[in-house]
Amino acid sequence: MPREPSKYIYLSSREDRAVSKFYKPYSDDRLICTLCQHYCKIKKNQTGICGVNKNIGDKIECLVYGYPSALAIDPIEKKPLYHFLPSSKAFSLGTVGCNFRCSFCQNWQISQSVNIDKSRYFSPEDIVRLAIENSSASIAYTYNEPTIFYLYARDIALQAKEHSIKSIFVTNGYESKEVVDDMVGIIDGANIDLKSFNPSYYKKNLGGNLQKVLDTIKQFVKNGIWVEITTLIVPSQNDSEEELRDIANFIAKELGVHIPWHISAFHPDYKEQNLPRTSIEMLQRAYDIGKEAGLHYIYMGNIGVENPTNCPKCHKTVIQREYFGVTKNSLIDGKCPSCGYKIEGVFQ
């Protein structure tokens, strides 16, 4: 059968493509950016909190459109996504800028910078071509916060759809309601950071709002986008049993016990050089708390342990992993070969 025509018409120039579709008027000299939950009221010739979406008069331009600061081919498990096309490759890209100010950011050199390298322009078609050339089953928008360059990611994702390549977000979960609704049929999966369950910590240490993150995560799940949750456990910051229990219970009760929870070890970085690394004992305690909450799939990251996926029904190991590699995948059409239970996720 002939392929249906593209549902999205690409404009010819970068300047036209970089004009945001996610803004609304506010006053004579301000526009509201509707990309993220900050809803910045941006004055003419200024940018929002992210530093890369600029009011250029009567519209907003995404300054990083077409200018990635990082390109790489990663195993999908590195995102981390364990229930999304296991053992496949993800063509990964990020830009500069972020709408959060996390003191422990591991990619702070780009996320906390607004210095855009414009020496080479990568069109959406260029990114998809590179993904195809590198046999990538998906394109991951990652390294910094992809919400701030959603306009670019959206165009890439729509182009990728024509080649059966999926798209995934690695995000802090601060997308606007408008963006998450727009993602339906465009973005296939997401790993969302739930960094804490303390509203004060979110506001003072990260520059965000906990309730808005929780609402966004629920909206992702409601919209049918595959979601996995990551919590970086930072000693003395978010590692109390009460807080970890709150996170585990939120996932189990508000999202579903089938949603994978990645509990990752912190190591000193950026402005948090004086805190110790997360111990394996702390990760094990978080794992136990997750199990007590009824979560089916819990994985410990950044610690070098095996992270198998076990069938929730018969408890047989269906996927074996070492570091970021799958050593054995026993699933048959996404089902446990022993009891036939359909493992939740996106599988080939």
Phi and psi in degrees as a GROMACS rama.xvg file:
@    title "Ramachandran Plot"
@    xaxis  label "Phi"
@    yaxis  label "Psi"
@TYPE xy
-67.3532  144.956  PRO-2
-69.0296  140.306  ARG-3
-66.6964  146.491  GLU-4
-63.6901  153.384  PRO-5
-58.6543  138.736  SER-6
-83.348  1.0198  LYS-7
-132.126  125.521  TYR-8
-93.9035  121.299  ILE-9
-82.258  134.541  TYR-10
-82.2447  160.166  LEU-11
-77.6895  -39.6746  SER-12
-104.39  155.613  SER-13
-61.3158  -39.5933  ARG-14
-59.577  -41.8211  GLU-15
-68.1789  -42.2999  ASP-16
-65.6922  -33.1011  ARG-17
-79.2715  -5.01132  ALA-18
-75.8913  123.322  VAL-19
-69.4317  146.098  SER-20
-99.6058  -0.960258  LYS-21
-115.108  74.5017  PHE-22
-159.566  166.22  TYR-23
-149.427  155.653  LYS-24
-68.5279  152.07  PRO-25
-129.73  -50.4538  TYR-26
-151.246  -174.08  SER-27
-59.6562  -34.2369  ASP-28
-120.726  13.1258  ASP-29
-131.758  145.959  ARG-30
-124.929  145.278  LEU-31
-94.0387  119.767  ILE-32
-78.9679  128.492  CYS-33
-109.035  27.6962  THR-34
-76.2027  -40.976  LEU-35
-133  177.098  CYS-36
-72.0894  -6.30443  GLN-37
-71.4497  -29.5967  HIS-38
45.3605  56.0046  TYR-39
-60.5194  134.863  CYS-40
-95.1515  96.6514  LYS-41
-95.8625  125.91  ILE-42
-72.3909  157.703  LYS-43
-56.5918  134.425  LYS-44
70.4966  14.1077  ASN-45
-120.375  165.398  GLN-46
-109.595  166.171  THR-47
-79.2434  -169.761  GLY-48
-55.2713  -35.3069  ILE-49
-67.6913  -23.0896  CYS-50
82.9931  1.15393  GLY-51
-130.493  0.533008  VAL-52
-115.933  117.712  ASN-53
-118.825  135.894  LYS-54
-76.1546  111.652  ASN-55
-104.685  19.0802  ILE-56
130.865  -79.4434  GLY-57
-117.392  13.5687  ASP-58
-157.789  170.645  LYS-59
-114.449  133.855  ILE-60
-109.959  135.895  GLU-61
-84.4432  105.462  CYS-62
-66.6918  -24.6826  LEU-63
-94.4056  3.71891  VAL-64
-57.9786  119.502  TYR-65
86.0551  1.59852  GLY-66
-123.784  70.6094  TYR-67
-65.955  145.833  PRO-68
-97.7729  -12.6623  SER-69
-148.717  133.794  ALA-70
-133.695  136.203  LEU-71
-161.005  161.608  ALA-72
-108.841  118.252  ILE-73
-120.095  151.815  ASP-74
-65.9104  142.364  PRO-75
-58.3842  -28.9198  ILE-76
-65.16  -18.2974  GLU-77
-78.5527  -12.2094  LYS-78
-66.4054  -38.3867  LYS-79
-93.9679  134.085  PRO-80
-129.84  116.321  LEU-81
-103.299  -14.8455  TYR-82
-117.48  29.3361  HIS-83
-135.429  101.999  PHE-84
47.4932  61.2259  LEU-85
-52.6765  141.944  PRO-86
67.8508  8.98146  SER-87
-86.6749  170.697  SER-88
-102.69  143.515  LYS-89
-117.962  123.101  ALA-90
-77.0835  118.411  PHE-91
-111.147  139.916  SER-92
-146.574  151.892  LEU-93
-147.884  168.74  GLY-94
-122.908  -167.137  THR-95
-89.9012  162.966  VAL-96
98.5239  155.518  GLY-97
-162.891  155.703  CYS-98
-100.937  5.931  ASN-99
-119.309  167.914  PHE-100
-132.088  58.213  ARG-101
-70.1113  127.424  CYS-102
-72.889  -13.628  SER-103
-109.9  14.897  PHE-104
-57.1178  131.386  CYS-105
-85.8977  -12.8609  GLN-106
-118.847  35.0391  ASN-107
-61.8828  -25.4622  TRP-108
-61.3554  -28.9707  GLN-109
-106.533  -37.0828  ILE-110
-68.4713  -32.3483  SER-111
-100.988  17.665  GLN-112
-114.005  152.022  SER-113
-124.446  19.1114  VAL-114
-84.4846  105.015  ASN-115
-92.4639  123.412  ILE-116
-83.5291  108.762  ASP-117
-103.677  21.211  LYS-118
-70.2503  -23.4688  SER-119
-144.897  132.686  ARG-120
-97.8633  128.873  TYR-121
-111.249  106.686  PHE-122
-70.9426  163.31  SER-123
-53.4198  -39.0398  PRO-124
-64.1582  -36.9493  GLU-125
-62.2254  -44.4798  ASP-126
-63.7874  -44.4287  ILE-127
-64.7355  -40.2762  VAL-128
-60.7235  -43.0098  ARG-129
-64.3511  -38.61  LEU-130
-62.4426  -42.7282  ALA-131
-64.7533  -45.107  ILE-132
-62.0142  -26.6522  GLU-133
-103.244  18.5817  ASN-134
52.588  43.2511  SER-135
-90.5991  130.653  SER-136
-81.8661  -15.8452  ALA-137
-148.731  164.032  SER-138
-117.014  127.862  ILE-139
-108.225  129.048  ALA-140
-99.9942  110.97  TYR-141
-157.145  -169.558  THR-142
76.0395  -54.7587  TYR-143
-115.69  -168.41  ASN-144
-82.3661  111.364  GLU-145
-69.5162  -18.0446  PRO-146
-56.4323  -35.0696  THR-147
-72.9815  -18.2207  ILE-148
-118.274  34.2978  PHE-149
-57.0193  -34.9454  TYR-150
-56.5792  -44.5535  LEU-151
-69.1363  -47.3425  TYR-152
-60.6814  -39.779  ALA-153
-60.9318  -46.3106  ARG-154
-64.6731  -39.7598  ASP-155
-63.4822  -46.6956  ILE-156
-61.722  -41.6124  ALA-157
-65.4892  -39.4785  LEU-158
-65.8638  -40.0492  GLN-159
-63.8009  -34.421  ALA-160
-55.3375  -34.7152  LYS-161
-68.3506  -12.979  GLU-162
-117.676  18.0897  HIS-163
59.2169  32.063  SER-164
-101.934  129.392  ILE-165
-86.3512  165.087  LYS-166
-128.18  139.816  SER-167
-134.283  144.971  ILE-168
-106.295  135.567  PHE-169
-112.084  107.408  VAL-170
-140.893  159.754  THR-171
-86.677  0.0442517  ASN-172
75.7791  28.1319  GLY-173
-108.687  22.8027  TYR-174
-61.6333  150.774  GLU-175
-72.7936  162.318  SER-176
-61.2282  -36.4537  LYS-177
-61.8175  -42.1993  GLU-178
-69.9289  -44.2889  VAL-179
-63.1988  -37.1466  VAL-180
-68.5902  -35.6882  ASP-181
-67.346  -26.758  ASP-182
-66.5306  -20.5202  MET-183
-58.1197  125.289  VAL-184
81.6261  -2.15029  GLY-185
-116.78  -51.8622  ILE-186
-100.113  129.932  ILE-187
-96.3294  -29.2012  ASP-188
-154.202  163.568  GLY-189
-153.327  140.406  ALA-190
-104.468  119.752  ASN-191
-112.934  128.865  ILE-192
-75.7192  125.925  ASP-193
-112.527  93.5019  LEU-194
-79.7732  -18.0177  LYS-195
-170.212  170.483  SER-196
-124.694  27.6994  PHE-197
-114.65  111.258  ASN-198
-57.0032  -38.4336  PRO-199
-65.3128  -42.1186  SER-200
-61.8372  -44.4854  TYR-201
-58.4607  -43.5798  TYR-202
-72.1414  -47.8867  LYS-203
-82.1754  -38.8353  LYS-204
-95.8506  -24.1556  ASN-205
-115.531  -29.1909  LEU-206
86.7886  31.0001  GLY-207
-137.015  -173.213  GLY-208
-126.775  119.124  ASN-209
-57.7925  -47.9965  LEU-210
-61.8474  -36.3196  GLN-211
-66.5535  -36.4383  LYS-212
-64.3779  -46.1299  VAL-213
-60.8077  -42.5995  LEU-214
-64.5653  -38.9217  ASP-215
-66.3281  -42.5478  THR-216
-59.2303  -44.6796  ILE-217
-63.3184  -35.133  LYS-218
-68.1014  -39.3229  GLN-219
-55.509  -51.507  PHE-220
-63.3664  -44.5241  VAL-221
-59.5083  -35.4897  LYS-222
-80.9027  2.2626  ASN-223
81.1164  16.5358  GLY-224
-87.9369  128.9  ILE-225
-63.5665  130.14  TRP-226
-125.515  136.256  VAL-227
-126.562  145.031  GLU-228
-108.759  138.234  ILE-229
-121.382  133.626  THR-230
-122.657  114.98  THR-231
-80.0682  117.073  LEU-232
-89.0737  109.642  ILE-233
-102.373  116.523  VAL-234
-52.5772  133.366  PRO-235
71.2078  -2.9028  SER-236
-106.57  -46.3033  GLN-237
-143.632  25.4714  ASN-238
-105.845  14.1356  ASP-239
-70.6227  149.222  SER-240
-61.9587  -34.9541  GLU-241
-62.5596  -44.597  GLU-242
-69.7828  -41.7385  GLU-243
-63.8369  -36.9455  LEU-244
-66.3111  -38.3551  ARG-245
-62.4597  -41.9085  ASP-246
-64.652  -47.9749  ILE-247
-61.3469  -41.1895  ALA-248
-69.1088  -36.3118  ASN-249
-60.327  -46.5554  PHE-250
-61.0648  -48.5326  ILE-251
-64.9027  -43.2177  ALA-252
-90.0663  -32.7102  LYS-253
-100.05  -25.5854  GLU-254
-110.529  -44.8794  LEU-255
134.558  142.29  GLY-256
-66.6411  -11.9224  VAL-257
-86.7708  -7.2348  HIS-258
-75.862  120.879  ILE-259
-65.4206  140.183  PRO-260
-116.447  117.197  TRP-261
-97.7769  117.513  HIS-262
-106.079  114.453  ILE-263
-111.196  147.538  SER-264
-82.6721  135.097  ALA-265
-81.2233  143.902  PHE-266
-130.597  148.676  HIS-267
-55.982  130.716  PRO-268
-160.066  158.715  ASP-269
52.3999  -113.72  TYR-270
-94.0651  -0.21534  LYS-271
-112.651  65.0248  GLU-272
-88.3621  -15.0888  GLN-273
-99.2268  -4.73547  ASN-274
-85.8749  148.31  LEU-275
-75.9913  162.688  PRO-276
-66.8402  154.751  ARG-277
-72.1915  131.461  THR-278
-80.8654  155.771  SER-279
-66.4202  -28.3006  ILE-280
-64.8048  -38.1228  GLU-281
-67.3985  -41.6803  MET-282
-63.1973  -39.8214  LEU-283
-64.5394  -37.9669  GLN-284
-66.0841  -41.0907  ARG-285
-62.9246  -38.8913  ALA-286
-60.0905  -46.2277  TYR-287
-63.086  -38.7712  ASP-288
-63.4464  -40.5015  ILE-289
-62.7057  -40.5573  GLY-290
-66.6007  -39.4578  LYS-291
-61.4098  -30.9247  GLU-292
-78.8019  -9.33241  ALA-293
96.1222  9.41242  GLY-294
-67.814  137.336  LEU-295
-80.6998  -34.6409  HIS-296
-130.237  112.242  TYR-297
-129.756  133.485  ILE-298
-131.495  137.344  TYR-299
-100.326  122.786  MET-300
-112.44  161.899  GLY-301
63.8871  22.7658  ASN-302
-129.082  -6.73679  ILE-303
78.1646  25.3305  GLY-304
-102.038  159.775  VAL-305
-69.8255  145.57  GLU-306
-131.221  74.1513  ASN-307
-73.9827  153.977  PRO-308
-98.6784  122.018  THR-309
-108.601  144.156  ASN-310
-65.3074  126.314  CYS-311
-64.9274  -20.9663  PRO-312
-88.956  -53.6577  LYS-313
-107.14  -6.7073  CYS-314
71.6504  10.7856  HIS-315
-72.6157  146.285  LYS-316
-75.3024  123.547  THR-317
-108.108  -23.632  VAL-318
-135.905  126.039  ILE-319
-105.405  139.333  GLN-320
-135.563  150.387  ARG-321
-133.47  123.74  GLU-322
53.8362  -119.19  TYR-323
-103.894  18.5938  PHE-324
-117.365  144.751  GLY-325
-91.4098  122.643  VAL-326
-93.8129  -24.1052  THR-327
-159.139  130.443  LYS-328
-123.696  110.803  ASN-329
-97.2562  0.539937  SER-330
-62.347  142.843  LEU-331
-119.898  110.536  ILE-332
53.7306  37.8704  ASP-333
78.7113  7.11572  GLY-334
-113.122  152.255  LYS-335
-64.8749  128.252  CYS-336
-70.4737  -16.8043  PRO-337
-87.1169  -43.5354  SER-338
-123.336  -7.55222  CYS-339
85.0562  3.48466  GLY-340
-63.2881  133.332  TYR-341
-83.5048  111.207  LYS-342
-69.672  129.93  ILE-343
-69.6859  138.515  GLU-344
147.812  -166.108  GLY-345
-118.48  108.952  VAL-346
-123.227  151.34  PHE-347
